[in-house]
Amino acid sequence: TKPQFNMLHLILPFSHEEAVELQRTFATEKGIWLGNPQVTAHPNQSVIEWYVGDNLLDIEDDELRSFFTELLHGFK
């Protein structure tokens, strides 16, 4: 199924600084660009606007699941 919108917000369970570090790691080691983490009112939370384009749509479901698992456990 195709997404209804081409952008979504990912609310991440770690600080802006940690999100920036994770962004750099995924970009350099995996070639995945998360976008620019934004500061939120909560110090242990950040948000990313993630665009859904052809590259993301071409990723296999298992690879995307693996990415989200790594993302959520990146700082634990």
PyMOL Python script that loads the backbone (N, CA, C, O; Angstrom):
from pymol import cmd

cmd.read_pdbstr("""\
ATOM      1  N   THR A   1       0.837  -1.174   0.000  1.00  0.00           N
ATOM      2  CA  THR A   1       0.000   0.000   0.000  1.00  0.00           C
ATOM      3  C   THR A   1       0.882   1.237   0.000  1.00  0.00           C
ATOM      4  O   THR A   1       1.897   1.284   0.695  1.00  0.00           O
ATOM      5  N   LYS A   2       0.500   2.218  -0.766  1.00  0.00           N
ATOM      6  CA  LYS A   2       1.251   3.473  -0.792  1.00  0.00           C
ATOM      7  C   LYS A   2       0.813   4.360   0.366  1.00  0.00           C
ATOM      8  O   LYS A   2      -0.360   4.363   0.739  1.00  0.00           O
ATOM      9  N   PRO A   3       1.756   5.114   0.936  1.00  0.00           N
ATOM     10  CA  PRO A   3       1.392   6.014   2.035  1.00  0.00           C
ATOM     11  C   PRO A   3       0.459   7.119   1.557  1.00  0.00           C
ATOM     12  O   PRO A   3       0.502   7.521   0.395  1.00  0.00           O
ATOM     13  N   GLN A   4      -0.389   7.607   2.468  1.00  0.00           N
ATOM     14  CA  GLN A   4      -1.309   8.688   2.128  1.00  0.00           C
ATOM     15  C   GLN A   4      -0.600  10.036   2.113  1.00  0.00           C
ATOM     16  O   GLN A   4      -1.028  10.955   1.415  1.00  0.00           O
ATOM     17  N   PHE A   5       0.469  10.158   2.871  1.00  0.00           N
ATOM     18  CA  PHE A   5       1.236  11.400   2.947  1.00  0.00           C
ATOM     19  C   PHE A   5       2.701  11.079   2.732  1.00  0.00           C
ATOM     20  O   PHE A   5       3.129   9.944   2.945  1.00  0.00           O
ATOM     21  N   ASN A   6       3.473  12.067   2.313  1.00  0.00           N
ATOM     22  CA  ASN A   6       4.892  11.815   2.043  1.00  0.00           C
ATOM     23  C   ASN A   6       5.813  12.271   3.176  1.00  0.00           C
ATOM     24  O   ASN A   6       7.020  12.405   2.977  1.00  0.00           O
ATOM     25  N   MET A   7       5.248  12.509   4.365  1.00  0.00           N
ATOM     26  CA  MET A   7       6.052  12.940   5.504  1.00  0.00           C
ATOM     27  C   MET A   7       5.387  12.467   6.780  1.00  0.00           C
ATOM     28  O   MET A   7       4.161  12.405   6.874  1.00  0.00           O
ATOM     29  N   LEU A   8       6.216  12.132   7.766  1.00  0.00           N
ATOM     30  CA  LEU A   8       5.686  11.775   9.069  1.00  0.00           C
ATOM     31  C   LEU A   8       6.624  12.305  10.140  1.00  0.00           C
ATOM     32  O   LEU A   8       7.795  12.577   9.873  1.00  0.00           O
ATOM     33  N   HIS A   9       6.106  12.449  11.349  1.00  0.00           N
ATOM     34  CA  HIS A   9       6.919  12.886  12.479  1.00  0.00           C
ATOM     35  C   HIS A   9       7.294  11.666  13.311  1.00  0.00           C
ATOM     36  O   HIS A   9       6.434  10.881  13.709  1.00  0.00           O
ATOM     37  N   LEU A  10       8.573  11.525  13.562  1.00  0.00           N
ATOM     38  CA  LEU A  10       9.065  10.483  14.458  1.00  0.00           C
ATOM     39  C   LEU A  10       9.425  11.155  15.773  1.00  0.00           C
ATOM     40  O   LEU A  10      10.334  11.984  15.822  1.00  0.00           O
ATOM     41  N   ILE A  11       8.723  10.804  16.828  1.00  0.00           N
ATOM     42  CA  ILE A  11       9.037  11.327  18.156  1.00  0.00           C
ATOM     43  C   ILE A  11       9.966  10.311  18.808  1.00  0.00           C
ATOM     44  O   ILE A  11       9.574   9.177  19.083  1.00  0.00           O
ATOM     45  N   LEU A  12      11.189  10.732  19.047  1.00  0.00           N
ATOM     46  CA  LEU A  12      12.233   9.826  19.513  1.00  0.00           C
ATOM     47  C   LEU A  12      12.428   9.937  21.018  1.00  0.00           C
ATOM     48  O   LEU A  12      12.356  11.032  21.578  1.00  0.00           O
ATOM     49  N   PRO A  13      12.676   8.801  21.678  1.00  0.00           N
ATOM     50  CA  PRO A  13      12.782   8.781  23.143  1.00  0.00           C
ATOM     51  C   PRO A  13      14.178   9.094  23.673  1.00  0.00           C
ATOM     52  O   PRO A  13      14.638   8.467  24.628  1.00  0.00           O
ATOM     53  N   PHE A  14      14.850  10.061  23.057  1.00  0.00           N
ATOM     54  CA  PHE A  14      16.145  10.502  23.567  1.00  0.00           C
ATOM     55  C   PHE A  14      16.377  11.963  23.205  1.00  0.00           C
ATOM     56  O   PHE A  14      15.683  12.523  22.357  1.00  0.00           O
ATOM     57  N   SER A  15      17.346  12.560  23.849  1.00  0.00           N
ATOM     58  CA  SER A  15      17.594  13.997  23.736  1.00  0.00           C
ATOM     59  C   SER A  15      17.976  14.407  22.316  1.00  0.00           C
ATOM     60  O   SER A  15      18.305  13.577  21.469  1.00  0.00           O
ATOM     61  N   HIS A  16      17.920  15.707  22.091  1.00  0.00           N
ATOM     62  CA  HIS A  16      18.319  16.265  20.802  1.00  0.00           C
ATOM     63  C   HIS A  16      19.769  15.898  20.484  1.00  0.00           C
ATOM     64  O   HIS A  16      20.078  15.511  19.356  1.00  0.00           O
ATOM     65  N   GLU A  17      20.645  16.015  21.457  1.00  0.00           N
ATOM     66  CA  GLU A  17      22.060  15.698  21.243  1.00  0.00           C
ATOM     67  C   GLU A  17      22.246  14.236  20.848  1.00  0.00           C
ATOM     68  O   GLU A  17      23.015  13.928  19.937  1.00  0.00           O
ATOM     69  N   GLU A  18      21.545  13.344  21.529  1.00  0.00           N
ATOM     70  CA  GLU A  18      21.630  11.915  21.191  1.00  0.00           C
ATOM     71  C   GLU A  18      21.058  11.661  19.801  1.00  0.00           C
ATOM     72  O   GLU A  18      21.593  10.847  19.049  1.00  0.00           O
ATOM     73  N   ALA A  19      19.979  12.347  19.459  1.00  0.00           N
ATOM     74  CA  ALA A  19      19.364  12.175  18.139  1.00  0.00           C
ATOM     75  C   ALA A  19      20.308  12.636  17.033  1.00  0.00           C
ATOM     76  O   ALA A  19      20.390  11.999  15.984  1.00  0.00           O
ATOM     77  N   VAL A  20      21.018  13.737  17.260  1.00  0.00           N
ATOM     78  CA  VAL A  20      21.985  14.223  16.269  1.00  0.00           C
ATOM     79  C   VAL A  20      23.107  13.205  16.094  1.00  0.00           C
ATOM     80  O   VAL A  20      23.532  12.931  14.971  1.00  0.00           O
ATOM     81  N   GLU A  21      23.581  12.649  17.194  1.00  0.00           N
ATOM     82  CA  GLU A  21      24.626  11.616  17.124  1.00  0.00           C
ATOM     83  C   GLU A  21      24.124  10.395  16.350  1.00  0.00           C
ATOM     84  O   GLU A  21      24.834   9.852  15.504  1.00  0.00           O
ATOM     85  N   LEU A  22      22.914   9.978  16.643  1.00  0.00           N
ATOM     86  CA  LEU A  22      22.332   8.829  15.950  1.00  0.00           C
ATOM     87  C   LEU A  22      22.129   9.136  14.469  1.00  0.00           C
ATOM     88  O   LEU A  22      22.358   8.276  13.619  1.00  0.00           O
ATOM     89  N   GLN A  23      21.708  10.339  14.164  1.00  0.00           N
ATOM     90  CA  GLN A  23      21.529  10.760  12.770  1.00  0.00           C
ATOM     91  C   GLN A  23      22.843  10.603  12.007  1.00  0.00           C
ATOM     92  O   GLN A  23      22.865  10.057  10.904  1.00  0.00           O
ATOM     93  N   ARG A  24      23.922  11.077  12.591  1.00  0.00           N
ATOM     94  CA  ARG A  24      25.234  10.989  11.935  1.00  0.00           C
ATOM     95  C   ARG A  24      25.669   9.539  11.753  1.00  0.00           C
ATOM     96  O   ARG A  24      26.210   9.172  10.710  1.00  0.00           O
ATOM     97  N   THR A  25      25.434   8.726  12.765  1.00  0.00           N
ATOM     98  CA  THR A  25      25.804   7.313  12.685  1.00  0.00           C
ATOM     99  C   THR A  25      25.056   6.609  11.561  1.00  0.00           C
ATOM    100  O   THR A  25      25.664   5.905  10.755  1.00  0.00           O
ATOM    101  N   PHE A  26      23.748   6.795  11.505  1.00  0.00           N
ATOM    102  CA  PHE A  26      22.965   6.148  10.447  1.00  0.00           C
ATOM    103  C   PHE A  26      23.364   6.672   9.070  1.00  0.00           C
ATOM    104  O   PHE A  26      23.402   5.902   8.110  1.00  0.00           O
ATOM    105  N   ALA A  27      23.658   7.957   8.955  1.00  0.00           N
ATOM    106  CA  ALA A  27      24.035   8.527   7.660  1.00  0.00           C
ATOM    107  C   ALA A  27      25.372   7.976   7.180  1.00  0.00           C
ATOM    108  O   ALA A  27      25.510   7.609   6.013  1.00  0.00           O
ATOM    109  N   THR A  28      26.356   7.916   8.072  1.00  0.00           N
ATOM    110  CA  THR A  28      27.687   7.491   7.651  1.00  0.00           C
ATOM    111  C   THR A  28      27.828   5.978   7.545  1.00  0.00           C
ATOM    112  O   THR A  28      28.507   5.484   6.644  1.00  0.00           O
ATOM    113  N   GLU A  29      27.199   5.236   8.450  1.00  0.00           N
ATOM    114  CA  GLU A  29      27.382   3.789   8.462  1.00  0.00           C
ATOM    115  C   GLU A  29      26.360   3.032   7.622  1.00  0.00           C
ATOM    116  O   GLU A  29      26.650   1.941   7.132  1.00  0.00           O
ATOM    117  N   LYS A  30      25.166   3.600   7.450  1.00  0.00           N
ATOM    118  CA  LYS A  30      24.107   2.864   6.760  1.00  0.00           C
ATOM    119  C   LYS A  30      23.544   3.599   5.546  1.00  0.00           C
ATOM    120  O   LYS A  30      22.756   3.035   4.787  1.00  0.00           O
ATOM    121  N   GLY A  31      23.948   4.855   5.363  1.00  0.00           N
ATOM    122  CA  GLY A  31      23.445   5.628   4.234  1.00  0.00           C
ATOM    123  C   GLY A  31      21.984   6.017   4.368  1.00  0.00           C
ATOM    124  O   GLY A  31      21.310   6.270   3.369  1.00  0.00           O
ATOM    125  N   ILE A  32      21.488   6.065   5.609  1.00  0.00           N
ATOM    126  CA  ILE A  32      20.091   6.434   5.863  1.00  0.00           C
ATOM    127  C   ILE A  32      20.076   7.823   6.487  1.00  0.00           C
ATOM    128  O   ILE A  32      20.681   8.046   7.536  1.00  0.00           O
ATOM    129  N   TRP A  33      19.384   8.754   5.840  1.00  0.00           N
ATOM    130  CA  TRP A  33      19.282  10.124   6.353  1.00  0.00           C
ATOM    131  C   TRP A  33      17.985  10.269   7.117  1.00  0.00           C
ATOM    132  O   TRP A  33      16.905  10.090   6.554  1.00  0.00           O
ATOM    133  N   LEU A  34      18.082  10.593   8.398  1.00  0.00           N
ATOM    134  CA  LEU A  34      16.902  10.725   9.255  1.00  0.00           C
ATOM    135  C   LEU A  34      16.231  12.078   9.150  1.00  0.00           C
ATOM    136  O   LEU A  34      15.068  12.217   9.529  1.00  0.00           O
ATOM    137  N   GLY A  35      16.924  13.060   8.653  1.00  0.00           N
ATOM    138  CA  GLY A  35      16.401  14.421   8.715  1.00  0.00           C
ATOM    139  C   GLY A  35      17.109  15.152   9.836  1.00  0.00           C
ATOM    140  O   GLY A  35      18.104  14.664  10.373  1.00  0.00           O
ATOM    141  N   ASN A  36      16.608  16.302  10.185  1.00  0.00           N
ATOM    142  CA  ASN A  36      17.241  17.124  11.216  1.00  0.00           C
ATOM    143  C   ASN A  36      16.466  17.036  12.519  1.00  0.00           C
ATOM    144  O   ASN A  36      15.342  17.530  12.599  1.00  0.00           O
ATOM    145  N   PRO A  37      17.042  16.419  13.537  1.00  0.00           N
ATOM    146  CA  PRO A  37      16.358  16.334  14.828  1.00  0.00           C
ATOM    147  C   PRO A  37      16.057  17.724  15.386  1.00  0.00           C
ATOM    148  O   PRO A  37      16.874  18.640  15.290  1.00  0.00           O
ATOM    149  N   GLN A  38      14.887  17.857  15.962  1.00  0.00           N
ATOM    150  CA  GLN A  38      14.446  19.119  16.547  1.00  0.00           C
ATOM    151  C   GLN A  38      14.295  18.965  18.056  1.00  0.00           C
ATOM    152  O   GLN A  38      13.958  17.892  18.557  1.00  0.00           O
ATOM    153  N   VAL A  39      14.547  20.039  18.753  1.00  0.00           N
ATOM    154  CA  VAL A  39      14.383  20.086  20.206  1.00  0.00           C
ATOM    155  C   VAL A  39      12.892  20.104  20.528  1.00  0.00           C
ATOM    156  O   VAL A  39      12.106  20.737  19.822  1.00  0.00           O
ATOM    157  N   THR A  40      12.507  19.411  21.590  1.00  0.00           N
ATOM    158  CA  THR A  40      11.126  19.452  22.068  1.00  0.00           C
ATOM    159  C   THR A  40      11.118  20.036  23.480  1.00  0.00           C
ATOM    160  O   THR A  40      12.172  20.331  24.043  1.00  0.00           O
ATOM    161  N   ALA A  41       9.937  20.199  24.039  1.00  0.00           N
ATOM    162  CA  ALA A  41       9.815  20.728  25.399  1.00  0.00           C
ATOM    163  C   ALA A  41      10.346  19.742  26.437  1.00  0.00           C
ATOM    164  O   ALA A  41      10.705  20.143  27.544  1.00  0.00           O
ATOM    165  N   HIS A  42      10.396  18.476  26.092  1.00  0.00           N
ATOM    166  CA  HIS A  42      10.876  17.436  27.003  1.00  0.00           C
ATOM    167  C   HIS A  42      12.370  17.213  26.750  1.00  0.00           C
ATOM    168  O   HIS A  42      12.755  16.973  25.605  1.00  0.00           O
ATOM    169  N   PRO A  43      13.217  17.282  27.773  1.00  0.00           N
ATOM    170  CA  PRO A  43      14.661  17.172  27.557  1.00  0.00           C
ATOM    171  C   PRO A  43      15.123  15.803  27.061  1.00  0.00           C
ATOM    172  O   PRO A  43      16.193  15.700  26.461  1.00  0.00           O
ATOM    173  N   ASN A  44      14.351  14.768  27.294  1.00  0.00           N
ATOM    174  CA  ASN A  44      14.735  13.421  26.860  1.00  0.00           C
ATOM    175  C   ASN A  44      13.920  12.964  25.662  1.00  0.00           C
ATOM    176  O   ASN A  44      13.596  11.784  25.523  1.00  0.00           O
ATOM    177  N   GLN A  45      13.597  13.917  24.800  1.00  0.00           N
ATOM    178  CA  GLN A  45      12.785  13.606  23.627  1.00  0.00           C
ATOM    179  C   GLN A  45      13.205  14.538  22.496  1.00  0.00           C
ATOM    180  O   GLN A  45      13.622  15.671  22.735  1.00  0.00           O
ATOM    181  N   SER A  46      13.091  14.053  21.268  1.00  0.00           N
ATOM    182  CA  SER A  46      13.336  14.879  20.091  1.00  0.00           C
ATOM    183  C   SER A  46      12.380  14.423  18.998  1.00  0.00           C
ATOM    184  O   SER A  46      11.759  13.365  19.102  1.00  0.00           O
ATOM    185  N   VAL A  47      12.269  15.223  17.960  1.00  0.00           N
ATOM    186  CA  VAL A  47      11.345  14.893  16.878  1.00  0.00           C
ATOM    187  C   VAL A  47      12.052  15.100  15.541  1.00  0.00           C
ATOM    188  O   VAL A  47      12.869  16.006  15.379  1.00  0.00           O
ATOM    189  N   ILE A  48      11.716  14.237  14.596  1.00  0.00           N
ATOM    190  CA  ILE A  48      12.274  14.314  13.247  1.00  0.00           C
ATOM    191  C   ILE A  48      11.120  14.287  12.256  1.00  0.00           C
ATOM    192  O   ILE A  48      10.186  13.498  12.401  1.00  0.00           O
ATOM    193  N   GLU A  49      11.187  15.155  11.246  1.00  0.00           N
ATOM    194  CA  GLU A  49      10.267  15.061  10.117  1.00  0.00           C
ATOM    195  C   GLU A  49      10.934  14.143   9.105  1.00  0.00           C
ATOM    196  O   GLU A  49      12.025  14.433   8.613  1.00  0.00           O
ATOM    197  N   TRP A  50      10.275  13.042   8.802  1.00  0.00           N
ATOM    198  CA  TRP A  50      10.861  12.050   7.909  1.00  0.00           C
ATOM    199  C   TRP A  50      10.056  12.002   6.627  1.00  0.00           C
ATOM    200  O   TRP A  50       8.851  11.751   6.649  1.00  0.00           O
ATOM    201  N   TYR A  51      10.725  12.243   5.510  1.00  0.00           N
ATOM    202  CA  TYR A  51      10.051  12.266   4.216  1.00  0.00           C
ATOM    203  C   TYR A  51      10.059  10.885   3.584  1.00  0.00           C
ATOM    204  O   TYR A  51      11.065  10.176   3.610  1.00  0.00           O
ATOM    205  N   VAL A  52       8.937  10.524   3.026  1.00  0.00           N
ATOM    206  CA  VAL A  52       8.787   9.237   2.354  1.00  0.00           C
ATOM    207  C   VAL A  52       8.939   9.492   0.860  1.00  0.00           C
ATOM    208  O   VAL A  52       8.072  10.096   0.228  1.00  0.00           O
ATOM    209  N   GLY A  53      10.045   9.026   0.309  1.00  0.00           N
ATOM    210  CA  GLY A  53      10.305   9.184  -1.117  1.00  0.00           C
ATOM    211  C   GLY A  53      10.599   7.833  -1.743  1.00  0.00           C
ATOM    212  O   GLY A  53      10.427   6.791  -1.110  1.00  0.00           O
ATOM    213  N   ASP A  54      11.041   7.859  -2.980  1.00  0.00           N
ATOM    214  CA  ASP A  54      11.303   6.621  -3.714  1.00  0.00           C
ATOM    215  C   ASP A  54      12.325   5.733  -3.015  1.00  0.00           C
ATOM    216  O   ASP A  54      12.159   4.514  -2.979  1.00  0.00           O
ATOM    217  N   ASN A  55      13.384   6.330  -2.458  1.00  0.00           N
ATOM    218  CA  ASN A  55      14.411   5.520  -1.788  1.00  0.00           C
ATOM    219  C   ASN A  55      13.832   4.757  -0.609  1.00  0.00           C
ATOM    220  O   ASN A  55      14.120   3.574  -0.430  1.00  0.00           O
ATOM    221  N   LEU A  56      13.020   5.423   0.190  1.00  0.00           N
ATOM    222  CA  LEU A  56      12.414   4.754   1.338  1.00  0.00           C
ATOM    223  C   LEU A  56      11.419   3.691   0.887  1.00  0.00           C
ATOM    224  O   LEU A  56      11.355   2.608   1.469  1.00  0.00           O
ATOM    225  N   LEU A  57      10.650   3.997  -0.144  1.00  0.00           N
ATOM    226  CA  LEU A  57       9.670   3.026  -0.636  1.00  0.00           C
ATOM    227  C   LEU A  57      10.333   1.789  -1.228  1.00  0.00           C
ATOM    228  O   LEU A  57       9.720   0.723  -1.281  1.00  0.00           O
ATOM    229  N   ASP A  58      11.588   1.923  -1.676  1.00  0.00           N
ATOM    230  CA  ASP A  58      12.302   0.790  -2.267  1.00  0.00           C
ATOM    231  C   ASP A  58      12.943  -0.130  -1.230  1.00  0.00           C
ATOM    232  O   ASP A  58      13.414  -1.214  -1.574  1.00  0.00           O
ATOM    233  N   ILE A  59      12.966   0.291   0.036  1.00  0.00           N
ATOM    234  CA  ILE A  59      13.562  -0.534   1.091  1.00  0.00           C
ATOM    235  C   ILE A  59      12.625  -1.698   1.414  1.00  0.00           C
ATOM    236  O   ILE A  59      11.412  -1.521   1.533  1.00  0.00           O
ATOM    237  N   GLU A  60      13.201  -2.874   1.552  1.00  0.00           N
ATOM    238  CA  GLU A  60      12.419  -4.051   1.929  1.00  0.00           C
ATOM    239  C   GLU A  60      11.871  -3.882   3.345  1.00  0.00           C
ATOM    240  O   GLU A  60      12.495  -3.238   4.189  1.00  0.00           O
ATOM    241  N   ASP A  61      10.710  -4.463   3.594  1.00  0.00           N
ATOM    242  CA  ASP A  61      10.065  -4.340   4.906  1.00  0.00           C
ATOM    243  C   ASP A  61      10.968  -4.817   6.042  1.00  0.00           C
ATOM    244  O   ASP A  61      11.040  -4.169   7.086  1.00  0.00           O
ATOM    245  N   ASP A  62      11.655  -5.939   5.848  1.00  0.00           N
ATOM    246  CA  ASP A  62      12.531  -6.464   6.903  1.00  0.00           C
ATOM    247  C   ASP A  62      13.675  -5.501   7.213  1.00  0.00           C
ATOM    248  O   ASP A  62      14.062  -5.343   8.371  1.00  0.00           O
ATOM    249  N   GLU A  63      14.209  -4.865   6.189  1.00  0.00           N
ATOM    250  CA  GLU A  63      15.287  -3.901   6.395  1.00  0.00           C
ATOM    251  C   GLU A  63      14.773  -2.681   7.163  1.00  0.00           C
ATOM    252  O   GLU A  63      15.471  -2.155   8.029  1.00  0.00           O
ATOM    253  N   LEU A  64      13.572  -2.237   6.854  1.00  0.00           N
ATOM    254  CA  LEU A  64      12.981  -1.097   7.557  1.00  0.00           C
ATOM    255  C   LEU A  64      12.677  -1.451   9.014  1.00  0.00           C
ATOM    256  O   LEU A  64      12.896  -0.635   9.909  1.00  0.00           O
ATOM    257  N   ARG A  65      12.174  -2.662   9.253  1.00  0.00           N
ATOM    258  CA  ARG A  65      11.936  -3.112  10.633  1.00  0.00           C
ATOM    259  C   ARG A  65      13.246  -3.131  11.420  1.00  0.00           C
ATOM    260  O   ARG A  65      13.294  -2.700  12.572  1.00  0.00           O
ATOM    261  N   SER A  66      14.284  -3.626  10.799  1.00  0.00           N
ATOM    262  CA  SER A  66      15.594  -3.678  11.442  1.00  0.00           C
ATOM    263  C   SER A  66      16.089  -2.269  11.772  1.00  0.00           C
ATOM    264  O   SER A  66      16.638  -2.034  12.849  1.00  0.00           O
ATOM    265  N   PHE A  67      15.893  -1.343  10.847  1.00  0.00           N
ATOM    266  CA  PHE A  67      16.280   0.047  11.081  1.00  0.00           C
ATOM    267  C   PHE A  67      15.563   0.608  12.304  1.00  0.00           C
ATOM    268  O   PHE A  67      16.203   1.208  13.167  1.00  0.00           O
ATOM    269  N   PHE A  68      14.240   0.422  12.393  1.00  0.00           N
ATOM    270  CA  PHE A  68      13.489   0.958  13.528  1.00  0.00           C
ATOM    271  C   PHE A  68      13.905   0.299  14.838  1.00  0.00           C
ATOM    272  O   PHE A  68      13.932   0.955  15.879  1.00  0.00           O
ATOM    273  N   THR A  69      14.225  -0.978  14.796  1.00  0.00           N
ATOM    274  CA  THR A  69      14.711  -1.654  15.997  1.00  0.00           C
ATOM    275  C   THR A  69      16.021  -1.021  16.454  1.00  0.00           C
ATOM    276  O   THR A  69      16.192  -0.725  17.637  1.00  0.00           O
ATOM    277  N   GLU A  70      16.944  -0.812  15.519  1.00  0.00           N
ATOM    278  CA  GLU A  70      18.214  -0.167  15.862  1.00  0.00           C
ATOM    279  C   GLU A  70      17.997   1.259  16.336  1.00  0.00           C
ATOM    280  O   GLU A  70      18.648   1.703  17.282  1.00  0.00           O
ATOM    281  N   LEU A  71      17.096   1.975  15.697  1.00  0.00           N
ATOM    282  CA  LEU A  71      16.815   3.355  16.081  1.00  0.00           C
ATOM    283  C   LEU A  71      16.314   3.433  17.515  1.00  0.00           C
ATOM    284  O   LEU A  71      16.791   4.255  18.298  1.00  0.00           O
ATOM    285  N   LEU A  72      15.368   2.593  17.856  1.00  0.00           N
ATOM    286  CA  LEU A  72      14.776   2.646  19.191  1.00  0.00           C
ATOM    287  C   LEU A  72      15.709   2.150  20.283  1.00  0.00           C
ATOM    288  O   LEU A  72      15.561   2.521  21.447  1.00  0.00           O
ATOM    289  N   HIS A  73      16.674   1.311  19.910  1.00  0.00           N
ATOM    290  CA  HIS A  73      17.601   0.777  20.902  1.00  0.00           C
ATOM    291  C   HIS A  73      18.999   1.373  20.756  1.00  0.00           C
ATOM    292  O   HIS A  73      19.965   0.858  21.318  1.00  0.00           O
ATOM    293  N   GLY A  74      19.097   2.457  19.999  1.00  0.00           N
ATOM    294  CA  GLY A  74      20.388   3.056  19.691  1.00  0.00           C
ATOM    295  C   GLY A  74      21.166   3.559  20.883  1.00  0.00           C
ATOM    296  O   GLY A  74      22.393   3.633  20.826  1.00  0.00           O
ATOM    297  N   PHE A  75      20.494   3.905  21.955  1.00  0.00           N
ATOM    298  CA  PHE A  75      21.181   4.477  23.105  1.00  0.00           C
ATOM    299  C   PHE A  75      20.904   3.710  24.379  1.00  0.00           C
ATOM    300  O   PHE A  75      20.985   4.273  25.470  1.00  0.00           O
ATOM    301  N   LYS A  76      20.579   2.440  24.259  1.00  0.00           N
ATOM    302  CA  LYS A  76      20.293   1.648  25.461  1.00  0.00           C
ATOM    303  C   LYS A  76      21.379   0.632  25.683  1.00  0.00           C
ATOM    304  O   LYS A  76      21.322  -0.133  26.646  1.00  0.00           O
TER     305      LYS A  76
END
""", "prot")
cmd.dss("prot")
cmd.show_as("cartoon", "prot")
cmd.util.cbc("prot")
cmd.orient("prot")
